[in-house]
C-alpha cells in the first residue's frame, strides 16, 4: 500500500463541504481540518503509483473550492 499525505488549501467559505467531498473519494482514508499553512490534510492510500495521480490530480484538485495541493509520499511508517 502506498500512503500519501496531501496538504490542501481551500476557499475559506467551503472548507467543511470540500472536506466531506474529499473524504467520500475512493482511496482517501482520512481527512483532517487543521490550523496552519493549509486548511485540510488528506491521507490517501492506494495500491499503485498511477492511482496517486488519479486520486489527487484527477479528483481532489478538481473539486470546486480547492486552491492548491501539496503531496508527500511516505516511504516508511
C-alpha positions in Angstrom: 0.0 0.0 0.0 1.3 3.5 -0.9 0.5 6.2 1.5 0.5 9.9 0.6 -0.1 12.9 2.8 -1.9 15.7 0.8 -1.9 19.2 2.1 -5.0 21.0 0.7 -5.6 24.8 0.6 -9.3 25.6 0.2 -11.5 28.7 -0.1 -12.4 29.6 3.5 -16.2 29.6 3.0 -16.4 25.9 1.7 -13.9 24.1 3.9 -16.4 21.7 5.5 -18.0 20.8 2.2 -14.7 20.2 0.5 -13.5 18.1 3.4 -16.6 15.9 3.1 -16.2 15.6 -0.7 -12.6 14.6 -0.3 -13.5 12.1 2.4 -16.0 10.4 0.1 -13.5 9.7 -2.6 -12.1 6.2 -3.2 -8.5 6.0 -2.0 -8.9 8.6 0.7 -8.7 7.1 4.2 -8.8 10.2 6.4 -9.3 14.0 6.2 -8.3 16.4 8.9 -9.2 20.1 9.2 -6.1 21.8 10.5 -4.7 25.1 11.6 -1.6 26.4 9.9 -0.5 27.0 6.3 -3.1 24.7 4.8 -6.8 24.0 5.6 -7.1 20.2 5.2 -4.8 17.2 5.3 -5.9 14.1 3.5 -4.4 10.7 3.8 -4.5 8.8 0.5 -3.8 5.1 0.4 -3.6 3.3 -3.0 -2.0 0.1 -4.3 -0.2 1.5 -7.4 1.6 4.8 -8.1 -0.6 5.6 -11.1 -3.5 5.7 -8.7 -1.9 8.6 -6.8 -2.3 10.9 -9.9 -5.8 9.6 -10.4 -7.0 10.4 -6.9 -5.0 13.7 -6.3 -4.7 15.4 -9.7 -7.7 13.7 -11.2 -10.2 14.2 -8.4 -9.1 16.2 -5.3 -7.5 19.1 -7.3 -10.7 19.4 -9.5 -13.1 19.8 -6.5 -14.6 23.3 -6.6 -13.1 25.3 -3.8 -9.7 23.6 -3.8 -7.0 26.2 -4.4 -3.8 24.1 -4.2 -2.5 20.7 -3.1 1.0 19.7 -1.9 1.6 15.9 -1.9 4.1 14.0 0.2 4.7 10.3 -0.4 5.5 8.2 2.7 8.5 5.9 2.5 8.1 4.2 5.8 5.6 4.1 8.7 
